[in-house]
Amino acid sequence: MRGMNDLLRQANLMQSKLAKLQSEMADKSFEASSGGGMVKVSVTGRQELKSITIDPKALEGGDVEMLQDLILTAVNEGVRVSRATMEREMNALTGGLRLPGII
């Protein structure tokens, strides 16, 4: 029975570490840009859009579709960077063990 108690204690410790990591990552900001920096975004570790900055030069041409594409590209890249960072941190903590519902 001692082995089972050790396993449960280790699982609880891992759960605590994962919760702490998720909390820390949620507060971090991840930056991304598109169009040579004409559109910049900041995304949280929760993959929530925090801010968008658009260079006034992006508005000069009047090409709304291009601006929309630049915004989508920057936001998607910000979310991708946020997720990739979270996965990398989780893998480092779990030794690559895939835990359903964690990421």
MDAnalysis code that builds the backbone (N, CA, C; Angstrom):
import MDAnalysis as mda
import numpy as np

u = mda.Universe.empty(309, n_residues=103, atom_resindex=np.repeat(np.arange(103), 3), trajectory=True)
u.add_TopologyAttr("name", ["N", "CA", "C"] * 103)
u.add_TopologyAttr("resid", np.arange(1, 104))
u.add_TopologyAttr("resname", ["MET", "ARG", "GLY", "MET", "ASN", "ASP", "LEU", "LEU", "ARG", "GLN", "ALA", "ASN", "LEU", "MET", "GLN", "SER", "LYS", "LEU", "ALA", "LYS", "LEU", "GLN", "SER", "GLU", "MET", "ALA", "ASP", "LYS", "SER", "PHE", "GLU", "ALA", "SER", "SER", "GLY", "GLY", "GLY", "MET", "VAL", "LYS", "VAL", "SER", "VAL", "THR", "GLY", "ARG", "GLN", "GLU", "LEU", "LYS", "SER", "ILE", "THR", "ILE", "ASP", "PRO", "LYS", "ALA", "LEU", "GLU", "GLY", "GLY", "ASP", "VAL", "GLU", "MET", "LEU", "GLN", "ASP", "LEU", "ILE", "LEU", "THR", "ALA", "VAL", "ASN", "GLU", "GLY", "VAL", "ARG", "VAL", "SER", "ARG", "ALA", "THR", "MET", "GLU", "ARG", "GLU", "MET", "ASN", "ALA", "LEU", "THR", "GLY", "GLY", "LEU", "ARG", "LEU", "PRO", "GLY", "ILE", "ILE"])
u.atoms.positions = np.array([
    [0.815, -1.196, 0.000],
    [0.000, 0.000, 0.000],
    [0.862, 1.265, 0.000],
    [2.072, 1.157, 0.496],
    [2.946, 2.326, 0.561],
    [3.224, 2.870, -0.837],
    [3.406, 1.973, -1.801],
    [3.657, 2.384, -3.178],
    [2.500, 3.187, -3.752],
    [1.271, 2.788, -3.417],
    [0.084, 3.499, -3.901],
    [0.006, 4.882, -3.264],
    [0.336, 4.997, -1.993],
    [0.341, 6.294, -1.312],
    [1.386, 7.229, -1.922],
    [2.556, 6.679, -2.248],
    [3.599, 7.485, -2.890],
    [3.129, 7.973, -4.254],
    [2.473, 7.106, -4.984],
    [1.968, 7.473, -6.305],
    [0.917, 8.578, -6.208],
    [0.003, 8.461, -5.253],
    [-1.016, 9.488, -5.053],
    [-0.395, 10.821, -4.632],
    [0.598, 10.762, -3.780],
    [1.281, 11.984, -3.335],
    [1.979, 12.649, -4.518],
    [2.622, 11.846, -5.359],
    [3.289, 12.396, -6.538],
    [2.271, 12.999, -7.517],
    [1.129, 12.349, -7.661],
    [0.075, 12.868, -8.545],
    [-0.458, 14.196, -8.019],
    [-0.641, 14.298, -6.719],
    [-1.110, 15.553, -6.122],
    [-0.075, 16.662, -6.287],
    [1.194, 16.313, -6.133],
    [2.264, 17.284, -6.316],
    [2.301, 17.773, -7.762],
    [2.166, 16.846, -8.702],
    [2.143, 17.204, -10.126],
    [0.949, 18.098, -10.416],
    [-0.199, 17.775, -9.852],
    [-1.394, 18.586, -10.069],
    [-1.185, 20.002, -9.544],
    [-0.557, 20.138, -8.402],
    [-0.278, 21.461, -7.842],
    [0.679, 22.246, -8.732],
    [1.714, 21.575, -9.230],
    [2.673, 22.234, -10.112],
    [2.013, 22.677, -11.415],
    [1.140, 21.831, -11.967],
    [0.437, 22.166, -13.203],
    [-0.487, 23.365, -12.994],
    [-1.195, 23.382, -11.877],
    [-2.099, 24.500, -11.585],
    [-1.312, 25.797, -11.446],
    [-0.160, 25.728, -10.793],
    [0.674, 26.917, -10.626],
    [1.185, 27.402, -11.985],
    [1.626, 26.472, -12.823],
    [2.119, 26.834, -14.152],
    [1.014, 27.468, -14.986],
    [-0.182, 26.889, -14.961],
    [-1.295, 27.442, -15.726],
    [-1.621, 28.857, -15.256],
    [-1.580, 29.067, -13.970],
    [-1.853, 30.398, -13.422],
    [-0.786, 31.402, -13.852],
    [0.471, 30.994, -13.782],
    [1.565, 31.874, -14.190],
    [1.486, 32.193, -15.680],
    [1.211, 31.183, -16.490],
    [1.149, 31.378, -17.935],
    [-0.041, 32.258, -18.320],
    [-1.138, 32.154, -17.586],
    [-2.330, 32.942, -17.899],
    [-2.039, 34.435, -17.802],
    [-1.127, 34.810, -16.920],
    [-0.805, 36.219, -16.714],
    [0.261, 36.750, -17.670],
    [0.904, 35.873, -18.405],
    [1.937, 36.315, -19.342],
    [1.320, 36.856, -20.623],
    [2.063, 37.738, -21.279],
    [1.634, 38.274, -22.568],
    [2.579, 37.785, -23.651],
    [2.009, 37.513, -24.807],
    [2.773, 37.053, -25.958],
    [2.504, 38.007, -27.105],
    [3.568, 38.462, -27.730],
    [3.462, 39.448, -28.802],
    [3.610, 38.771, -30.167],
    [2.900, 39.312, -31.143],
    [3.032, 38.861, -32.532],
    [2.709, 40.045, -33.431],
    [3.203, 39.969, -34.659],
    [2.928, 41.057, -35.598],
    [2.794, 40.500, -37.010],
    [2.292, 41.342, -37.893],
    [2.197, 40.981, -39.306],
    [2.390, 42.245, -40.134],
    [2.600, 42.044, -41.421],
    [2.786, 43.173, -42.321],
    [4.014, 43.993, -41.990],
    [5.077, 43.304, -41.605],
    [6.306, 44.022, -41.275],
    [6.154, 44.900, -40.041],
    [5.270, 44.514, -39.134],
    [5.069, 45.264, -37.899],
    [3.950, 46.296, -37.985],
    [3.228, 46.322, -39.110],
    [2.130, 47.291, -39.228],
    [0.984, 46.966, -38.273],
    [0.798, 45.687, -37.978],
    [-0.214, 45.270, -37.006],
    [0.483, 44.448, -35.938],
    [0.312, 44.868, -34.685],
    [0.910, 44.147, -33.556],
    [-0.197, 43.804, -32.576],
    [-0.091, 42.602, -32.013],
    [-1.079, 42.162, -31.032],
    [-0.381, 41.616, -29.796],
    [-1.120, 41.627, -28.716],
    [-0.674, 41.022, -27.469],
    [-1.768, 40.043, -27.042],
    [-1.357, 38.805, -26.750],
    [-2.281, 37.737, -26.385],
    [-1.840, 37.180, -25.041],
    [-2.800, 36.881, -24.168],
    [-2.463, 36.306, -22.869],
    [-2.252, 34.795, -22.998],
    [-1.773, 34.190, -21.927],
    [-1.611, 32.744, -21.889],
    [-2.926, 31.998, -21.947],
    [-4.019, 32.707, -21.748],
    [-5.358, 32.112, -21.868],
    [-5.874, 32.217, -23.305],
    [-4.998, 32.695, -24.206],
    [-5.322, 32.936, -25.606],
    [-6.407, 34.000, -25.755],
    [-6.376, 34.992, -24.873],
    [-7.294, 36.123, -24.966],
    [-6.535, 37.295, -25.561],
    [-7.160, 37.964, -26.502],
    [-6.562, 39.125, -27.138],
    [-6.536, 40.267, -26.123],
    [-5.350, 40.806, -25.887],
    [-5.177, 41.859, -24.883],
    [-5.134, 43.236, -25.542],
    [-4.436, 43.339, -26.682],
    [-4.367, 44.624, -27.373],
    [-4.018, 44.436, -28.839],
    [-4.410, 45.434, -29.627],
    [-4.064, 45.496, -31.039],
    [-3.529, 46.899, -31.298],
    [-2.386, 46.963, -31.984],
    [-1.819, 48.247, -32.381],
    [-1.685, 48.241, -33.898],
    [-2.277, 49.249, -34.530],
    [-2.231, 49.355, -35.986],
    [-1.466, 50.619, -36.350],
    [-0.423, 50.440, -37.121],
    [0.365, 51.576, -37.608],
    [-0.514, 52.384, -38.562],
    [-0.586, 53.689, -38.380],
    [-1.405, 54.526, -39.272],
    [-1.078, 54.341, -40.761],
    [0.139, 53.942, -41.079],
    [0.512, 53.710, -42.478],
    [-0.325, 52.577, -43.094],
    [-0.800, 51.655, -42.258],
    [-1.607, 50.545, -42.767],
    [-2.958, 51.029, -43.274],
    [-3.368, 52.217, -42.858],
    [-4.660, 52.763, -43.260],
    [-4.572, 53.660, -44.485],
    [-3.368, 54.048, -44.855],
    [-3.178, 55.000, -45.944],
    [-3.696, 54.514, -47.290],
    [-3.505, 53.253, -47.589],
    [-3.922, 52.733, -48.889],
    [-5.415, 52.548, -49.017],
    [-6.129, 52.488, -47.902],
    [-7.570, 52.283, -47.929],
    [-7.978, 50.858, -48.251],
    [-7.028, 49.930, -48.239],
    [-7.319, 48.526, -48.551],
    [-7.787, 47.810, -47.285],
    [-9.092, 47.805, -47.090],
    [-9.685, 47.228, -45.881],
    [-9.426, 45.728, -45.799],
    [-9.534, 45.041, -46.919],
    [-9.318, 43.586, -46.912],
    [-7.900, 43.244, -46.489],
    [-6.917, 44.022, -46.946],
    [-5.534, 43.769, -46.540],
    [-5.373, 43.974, -45.035],
    [-5.968, 45.039, -44.510],
    [-5.881, 45.303, -43.078],
    [-6.537, 44.180, -42.280],
    [-7.673, 43.704, -42.744],
    [-8.344, 42.592, -42.067],
    [-7.457, 41.350, -42.058],
    [-6.818, 41.084, -43.182],
    [-5.915, 39.933, -43.263],
    [-4.729, 40.091, -42.318],
    [-4.179, 41.297, -42.242],
    [-3.046, 41.542, -41.341],
    [-3.452, 41.331, -39.884],
    [-4.644, 41.786, -39.536],
    [-5.133, 41.612, -38.158],
    [-5.328, 40.127, -37.857],
    [-5.983, 39.410, -38.758],
    [-6.192, 37.969, -38.546],
    [-4.872, 37.223, -38.416],
    [-3.931, 37.560, -39.281],
    [-2.628, 36.890, -39.247],
    [-1.922, 37.142, -37.923],
    [-1.921, 38.393, -37.469],
    [-1.248, 38.728, -36.212],
    [-1.912, 38.042, -35.020],
    [-3.242, 38.056, -34.989],
    [-3.966, 37.419, -33.877],
    [-3.716, 35.920, -33.869],
    [-3.817, 35.278, -35.030],
    [-3.584, 33.833, -35.092],
    [-2.161, 33.475, -34.685],
    [-1.197, 34.285, -35.078],
    [0.195, 34.029, -34.690],
    [0.371, 34.215, -33.185],
    [-0.262, 35.224, -32.619],
    [-0.182, 35.427, -31.173],
    [-0.743, 34.251, -30.395],
    [-1.878, 33.738, -30.842],
    [-2.496, 32.572, -30.198],
    [-1.593, 31.353, -30.369],
    [-1.020, 31.182, -31.571],
    [-0.131, 30.043, -31.814],
    [1.086, 30.096, -30.892],
    [1.683, 31.271, -30.749],
    [2.857, 31.426, -29.882],
    [2.483, 31.136, -28.433],
    [1.335, 31.626, -28.012],
    [0.872, 31.390, -26.645],
    [0.678, 29.895, -26.378],
    [0.006, 29.217, -27.293],
    [-0.235, 27.774, -27.129],
    [1.072, 26.973, -27.162],
    [1.939, 27.320, -28.100],
    [3.209, 26.592, -28.221],
    [4.043, 26.760, -26.950],
    [4.050, 27.952, -26.400],
    [4.799, 28.192, -25.164],
    [4.209, 27.392, -24.014],
    [2.877, 27.386, -23.922],
    [2.207, 26.621, -22.870],
    [2.518, 25.136, -23.009],
    [2.456, 24.616, -24.221],
    [2.767, 23.198, -24.441],
    [4.206, 22.879, -24.065],
    [5.123, 23.740, -24.457],
    [6.540, 23.527, -24.156],
    [6.773, 23.509, -22.637],
    [6.139, 24.445, -21.930],
    [6.284, 24.501, -20.470],
    [5.658, 23.269, -19.807],
    [4.500, 22.853, -20.307],
    [3.832, 21.670, -19.745],
    [4.663, 20.417, -19.996],
    [5.211, 20.292, -21.201],
    [6.045, 19.133, -21.513],
    [7.276, 19.089, -20.627],
    [7.852, 20.241, -20.347],
    [9.019, 20.285, -19.468],
    [8.643, 19.827, -18.061],
    [7.449, 20.184, -17.626],
    [6.998, 19.828, -16.280],
    [6.599, 18.358, -16.177],
    [5.954, 17.840, -17.223],
    [5.435, 16.466, -17.163],
    [6.361, 15.445, -17.814],
    [7.476, 15.914, -18.334],
    [8.383, 14.996, -19.005],
    [7.823, 14.468, -20.321],
    [6.943, 15.250, -20.938],
    [6.358, 14.856, -22.219],
    [5.116, 14.007, -22.102],
    [4.703, 13.695, -20.885],
    [3.490, 12.899, -20.657],
    [2.269, 13.713, -21.051],
    [1.458, 13.181, -21.967],
    [0.265, 13.891, -22.443],
    [-0.874, 13.654, -21.459],
    [-1.354, 14.727, -20.862],
    [-2.443, 14.628, -19.900],
    [-3.704, 15.246, -20.509],
    [-4.733, 14.441, -20.736],
    [-5.961, 14.943, -21.366],
    [-6.586, 16.090, -20.579],
    [-7.033, 17.105, -21.306],
    [-7.720, 18.217, -20.676],
    [-6.820, 19.254, -20.052],
    [-5.509, 19.085, -20.142],
    [-4.587, 20.030, -19.524],
    [-4.227, 21.140, -20.492],
    [-3.965, 20.822, -21.741],
    [-3.561, 21.842, -22.708],
    [-4.658, 21.992, -23.738],
])
